[in-house]
């Protein structure tokens, strides 16, 4: 059998309650980490880093944050792009105002600023929910983008209205600016992804995560059994906004290097991250990564196939890429409405009994 649990027994509650209780999963996780940290940096180049790997890692963080809010707590949000902009502009102001502060702390502080803004815009969730909450967060999207584009203080009175990331280094290696290498940028983003995914996994499996899921399943019953809806909903907005803010700070500082709120963090970003969560699977940490891979890596590989293998023009390939990806999303949601994570669970269930039939 390819995937089996026979003989993989536990003798303590701690070992049985770990993130990967099955040895096969645990070794696979260690193997993926080893390849990501040791093997990929040896072969990655500027094209693969800028076109596929780094955007995938950054969007995976944003999808993680939105999945906590929607998948685990059941609070709809259409303002992800605006919260990414908050993280980006907070990162810029911190980099300019405190040039001696390490870039890692700058990004984390930008996430905390975004968490505070997320709690502020999460207050309506105490009175409204469902479609009306989605409309309220959509209003936050338009308001924050308008604020960043119309208030010169946020972009330091630049005549172009854009923000540019100054050069910052970690252990002498530039992370931001034109001198930053693709390997350094990749390793920084990968470290943030691993750390934040570990944080999200432990939060969702703990007491706080159970409170979120109780609110998601039935908020009235959750309040009856002692769950405070105020703390549960606002904590979900805070954690979600923190992760989204970190992704926005990384997107601006180490990936783009320069950005303008209306173009880089428009409503299309909010829907893109939302589609990642839906396609990957609501309420799944793995689903956030699978959804990001589907919508970031998939279109790039499809374009390479159409241009390099079939010899189509770049313009034609770009139009067909949008049509094909859209059709694949529709087909996939019809065949597997619970996302790629549910498909992976089904595959694992079949592998447990292979080659014997169900």
N, C-alpha and C positions, 0 to 999 in steps of 0.2 A: 504494500500500500504506500502511496506517495505521501499521504498526510495522515498521520495516525497519532493517537493519544495513548495507546496501549503501553503500559509500563511507566507512563509519565505521571507518577503519583506525588502528592504533597504530604508533608508531615506537620506543617505549621500553618496557621492562618495567614501569616505574612507572605509566605511563598505562594499560597493559593490565591491571594488577593493582589498579586503583583500585576503590572500592566500586561505582560505577556506570560501567562501561566503555562502555556504549552511550549515545550522546549524547541519545537520546530519553528514556531513564530519568533521566539527569542533569538535563536541563532540567525534566522533570516534578517531580523532587525539589526543585529550586530554586523552582519555581512554588508548590508546596505550602507550603514554608517562608515564602515571601513573603506568601501569603494568610493563613497562620496568625498571623504576627507583625504584619502591617500592616493587613489587611482585617478579620479577625474582631474585634479589639478595638474597631473602630468601630461594630459592630452588636450585640455581645453584651450581654445584660441579665442580671439576677440569676437569673431562672428558668432560662434556657438554661445559664448557668454552673454553677449549683448542681445542676441535675437531669441534665445531659448531659455538658457539655464537661469540667469539672474532674474528675468521677468517672471519665470515660473516660481522661483523661491519667494519673491516679493508678493505676488498675487496669492500664493498659498497662505501667507500670513494673514492677508486681508480676508481670504475665504474662511480661515479659522475663526477670526473675530466675528464675522457675520454669522457663521454657523452657530456660535455660542448664543448669539442673540435670537436667531430665528429657529434653529434646529433644536436647541436645548431649552430655551426659555419661551419660545413661541411668540416673540414680539417682532412683528414685521417692521422692516426698515428699508427705505429707498434712499438713504442719505450717505451711503458708504463713500462715494466719491468726495463729498464735502468733508467727511471726517479724515479722509486721507489728505485732503488739502490742509486741514488744521494741523496735522502732524508735520506736513512739509513746511508750512509757514512758521510753525513753532520751532522747528529744527533750524530754519534759516535765521530767525531772530536770535536764537541761542548761540549759533555759530558766530554771528556778527557781534553780538553783545558780550559774549564771553569767549574770546579767541583762545584762551588757555585751557578750556575745558575739553576733556577727552571726547572724541566723537561718539564713543559708545554711550557715555553718560548723556550726551546731547540727544541722541536718538531715544534713549529711555525717558528722559525728561519730556521730550516732545510727545511721547506716548502718554505720559501722565497728564500733560496739558489737554490732550485730546480726550482722555478719560473724564476730566472735569467738564469739558464741553459736552461730552456724550451724556453725562448725568443730567446736565441742565436741559438738554433737549429730550431726555428720557422721562422727564416729569409728566408730560401728557399721558404716558402709558398707565399712570395711576387712575386715570378717568376714562380713557378711550382705549380700544384695542381693535385688532383686525384691520380691516380696510381703512378705517379712519386713522389709526396710528400710522399706517403706511403713508397716507396723505400728509400727516403732520411731519414725518421725517422727510418727505419729498419737499415740503416747504422749507425745512432746514437746509436741504441741499441747495436750493435756489438762493436762500438768504445768505448763507456762508460764502458761496462763490461770489455773489454780488458784493459782499463786504470786503473780500480780499482783492477784488479788482477795482473797487471804487475808493478804498481808503489807502492813500499813499504811504502811510506809516508802515503798513505790512510789507511793502516792497522797498522800504527805505528811500522813498521819493525818487525812484529810478524813472527816467523819462520813458523807458520802454514798458514799464509795468511788470517786468520779469524779475525773478529772484535767481541768483547764481550762487552755487555752493563754493565757499572758499576751500582751499586745499587743507586737508587734515590728514594726519598720519596715525598709525598704530604700530608701535615698536619700530619706528623709523620707516615704515612702508606706507606710501600715500594711499589713502582710501577714497578720498574725494578729489575732484579736480582732474585736469587733462593728463596728469602724470600717473594716475592710478592704473595699475595693471589689472587685467581681467582675472587673474588668479587671486589676487588680494581681494577684489570686490566679491568674487564668488565665495571665498572662504568666510568673509565677514557676513554675507547674507546667509550662508549655510549655517553658521554658528547661531545667528539669531533665530533661524527657522527651527533648529533642533531644540534650543532652549525654550522658545515660546510654545512649540508643540508639546514638549514635556510639561510645561506649566498648564496648558489647556487640558491635557489628558488627565492630570492629577486633580485639577479643579472640577472637571466634569464627573470624575469618579468619587469625589468626596461629598461632604455634607452640603456644600454650596451647590454643587451640580444636582444633587437630589432635590434641593429646593427649587432650582430652575425647572427641572422636569415636572415637578408637582404643579407648579404654576402653569406650565405648558399644557399639561393633560387636563386639569380642571382647577382653575384658580379659586373657586368658591370652596371646593372640598379641601384644597391645600390650606386655605386660611382657617378652616374649621379645625384641622389637625395641628395647627400651631405655626404654620409657615407665614412669616411676615411678608405680604406682597410688596410693600414699599421697599424693604431691603433686598428682596429677591430680584425684583425688576430693575432697580437702580444699580445693583451690583452687576447684573448681566449687561446693562448698558455701559457700565464703567469698564469691565473686563474686555468687552467687545470693542469699545472705542479705543482702549489702550492698544490692543493688537492692530487695529486698523490704523491708528496713528503711527505706530512703529513702521508699518508697511509704507505709509505715505512718506515718512521721513527717509526711509531707505530708497524709495522710488525717486525722490527728489535729489538726495545728497549723493548717493553712490551710483545710481543708474542714469538718471537724466543729466544731472549737473546744473541744469537751468530749467525753469518751468514758469508757466503762467496759469493761474487758477482756472480760467475759463476753458483753456485748451487741454490741459493735462489732467484735470479732475472734474470734468463735466459729468452730466447725467449718464453718459454712456459708460463711465467707470462703475457707477452704482449698479447698473443693469448687468454689466459684465461679471462683477463679483457675485451678484445674485444668481446668475445662471450657473456659475461655478458651484455654488452651494446646492442648487437644485439638482444639477446633473450628477455631482459627486455623491450626494446623499445627505439629507437633513439629519442632524444629530449624530454625525460621524466625523471623527478626527481624520481618519483615512479618506473619507469622502471629500474633504476639503482639498487634499492633495490630488486626488484623482480628477476632481472637477477642474482644478487649475491646470493640470496636465492636458486635459481634453481641450480646453479653450485657449491655451497658450502654446503648447507644443504641437497640438494637432494641426492648426492652420498653417504653421510654418513648414511642417513636414509635408503637408498637402501641396503647398505652393512650390516647394522644391521638387516634388514629384511631377507636377504639371509642367514646370518650366524646364527642368533638367532632363527628365525622362521622355516626356511627350513633346517637348520643343515648342510649347505654346508661348505666346508673348506674355510679358509681365502684366500688362493691363488686363488682358483676357483672363489670365490666371487669378488676378486679384478679385475680379468680379465673380468668377466661378467659385473661388474659395469661399466667399460669403454665402453663396447659394448652397454649396455642398455642406458646409458646416451647419447652416440653418436647417437643412433637410435632415442631417444626421441627428441634430438635437431633437427634432420632432419625432423621428423614428425611434430614437432611443427612449424618449419619455413615454412613448406609447408602449414599447415592449418591456421596459423596466422603469416604471414610474418612481420607484424608491431609490433610484440612483445607482451609480457604479459600485458603491460600497455594498449595497444589497446583492448585486451580481457577484461580487467577490465572496460574500458569505455563502451564497448558493454553491459556488465553485468549491469552496472549502468543504461544505457538507458532502458534496459528491466525492471529493478526493478522500474523505475519511473512510468511505466504504469501497472505493475502487480496488480491484476490478469487479466487485460484487454489485449487482443491481440493487436499487432501493426496493 
